[in-house]
Amino acid sequence: MKINKFSVIAGLALGGLVATGHLATAQEQKGGGQKRGPSVEQRMERMNEELKLTDEQKPKVKAALEESQKKRQEIFTDSSVPREERREKMRGIMEKENKKLKEILTADQYTKYEKMLEDLRGGKGGKGKKKSQDGQEKKD
């Protein structure tokens, strides 16, 4: 059976398209790159652990985090918003979230919360410090 060059090339091209189509679909199913940062539940867990939230504070903090998350998601799904404008809106959301949390948390808790944020960002400006497996800080 004789196979001409055109058939081989067409077959390879079709195979490549099918393979990349499956890869793109698999990537979309994993989250499509839209999810950024920890979930509300993960943030609540960490805040409860580090700030020792009271039973009265927990629903208030969760509501504030959920509201911010919803607003962030709306911004991310609106692809018509330019990147710089999106960044400014995100800052505004974060500032409002921090203001609400400051009203809910005690002064000591809020100080610890600010330290958590700073650690999360890797300190002020510049590159962050990473911890090795034994807990010791090491520079990038």
C-alpha positions as CSV (number, residue, x, y, z in Angstrom):
1,M,0.0,0.0,0.0
2,K,1.4,3.3,-1.1
3,I,1.0,6.4,1.1
4,N,1.6,9.7,-0.4
5,K,3.3,12.6,1.4
6,F,0.2,14.7,1.6
7,S,-1.7,12.0,3.5
8,V,1.1,11.7,6.1
9,I,1.3,15.5,6.6
10,A,-2.4,15.8,6.9
11,G,-2.5,12.9,9.4
12,L,0.2,14.5,11.5
13,A,-1.4,17.9,11.4
14,L,-4.8,16.4,12.4
15,G,-3.2,14.4,15.2
16,G,-1.4,17.6,16.5
17,L,-4.7,19.5,16.6
18,V,-6.5,16.8,18.4
19,A,-3.7,16.5,21.0
20,T,-3.5,20.3,21.7
21,G,-7.3,20.4,21.9
22,H,-7.3,17.8,24.7
23,L,-4.5,19.7,26.5
24,A,-6.5,23.0,26.4
25,T,-9.6,21.3,27.6
26,A,-7.8,19.6,30.5
27,Q,-6.3,23.0,31.5
28,E,-9.7,24.6,31.5
29,Q,-11.1,21.8,33.7
30,K,-8.2,22.4,36.2
31,G,-9.4,26.0,36.8
32,G,-8.5,27.8,33.6
33,G,-6.0,30.0,35.5
34,Q,-8.7,32.2,36.9
35,K,-8.3,31.1,40.5
36,R,-5.8,33.3,42.3
37,G,-4.6,33.0,45.9
38,P,-6.2,31.0,48.7
39,S,-9.9,30.4,49.0
40,V,-12.1,32.0,51.6
41,E,-12.1,28.8,53.6
42,Q,-8.3,28.6,53.5
43,R,-8.0,32.2,54.6
44,M,-10.5,31.7,57.4
45,E,-8.6,28.6,58.6
46,R,-5.3,30.5,58.7
47,M,-6.8,33.6,60.4
48,N,-8.5,31.5,63.0
49,E,-5.3,29.6,63.7
50,E,-3.1,32.7,63.9
51,L,-5.5,35.3,65.3
52,K,-7.6,33.0,67.5
53,L,-10.9,34.4,66.3
54,T,-13.8,34.3,68.7
55,D,-17.1,32.6,67.8
56,E,-18.6,36.1,67.4
57,Q,-15.9,37.3,65.0
58,K,-15.9,34.2,62.7
59,P,-19.1,34.9,60.8
60,K,-18.3,38.6,60.4
61,V,-14.8,37.9,59.1
62,K,-16.1,35.2,56.7
63,A,-18.7,37.6,55.4
64,A,-16.1,40.3,54.8
65,L,-13.8,37.8,53.0
66,E,-16.6,36.4,50.9
67,E,-17.7,39.9,49.8
68,S,-14.2,40.8,48.7
69,Q,-13.8,37.5,46.9
70,K,-17.0,38.0,45.0
71,K,-15.9,41.5,43.9
72,R,-12.5,40.2,42.9
73,Q,-14.1,37.5,40.8
74,E,-16.3,40.0,39.0
75,I,-13.2,42.0,38.1
76,F,-11.3,39.0,36.8
77,T,-14.2,37.8,34.7
78,D,-14.6,41.3,33.0
79,S,-12.0,41.0,30.4
80,S,-12.8,44.5,29.0
81,V,-11.2,46.2,32.0
82,P,-7.6,47.2,31.2
83,R,-4.9,45.6,33.5
84,E,-3.9,48.8,35.3
85,E,-7.6,49.7,36.0
86,R,-8.1,46.2,37.3
87,R,-5.2,46.5,39.6
88,E,-6.5,49.8,41.0
89,K,-9.9,48.2,41.6
90,M,-8.3,45.3,43.4
91,R,-6.4,47.7,45.6
92,G,-9.7,49.4,46.5
93,I,-11.3,46.0,47.3
94,M,-8.3,45.1,49.6
95,E,-8.5,48.5,51.4
96,K,-12.2,48.1,52.0
97,E,-11.6,44.5,53.3
98,N,-8.9,45.7,55.6
99,K,-11.1,48.5,56.9
100,K,-13.9,46.0,57.7
101,L,-11.5,43.6,59.3
102,K,-10.0,46.4,61.5
103,E,-13.5,47.0,62.8
104,I,-14.1,43.3,63.6
105,L,-10.7,42.4,65.0
106,T,-9.1,43.6,68.2
107,A,-6.1,45.9,67.9
108,D,-3.7,43.0,68.7
109,Q,-5.4,40.7,66.2
110,Y,-5.3,43.4,63.5
111,T,-1.5,43.9,64.1
112,K,-1.0,40.2,63.7
113,Y,-3.1,40.2,60.6
114,E,-1.0,43.0,59.1
115,K,2.1,41.0,59.8
116,M,0.5,38.0,58.1
117,L,-0.1,40.1,55.0
118,E,3.4,41.4,55.0
119,D,4.8,37.8,55.3
120,L,2.5,36.7,52.5
121,R,3.8,39.5,50.3
122,G,7.4,38.7,51.2
123,G,8.1,41.8,53.3
124,K,8.0,45.3,52.0
125,G,9.1,45.6,48.4
126,G,11.9,43.6,46.9
127,K,12.1,39.8,46.8
128,G,10.7,37.8,49.6
129,K,12.5,35.4,51.8
130,K,11.8,31.7,51.5
131,K,11.9,29.3,54.3
132,S,13.8,26.0,53.9
133,Q,12.2,22.8,55.2
134,D,13.8,23.2,58.6
135,G,12.1,26.6,59.0
136,Q,15.3,28.7,58.5
137,E,15.0,31.7,56.2
138,K,17.0,31.7,53.0
139,K,17.4,34.4,50.4
140,D,16.3,33.8,46.8
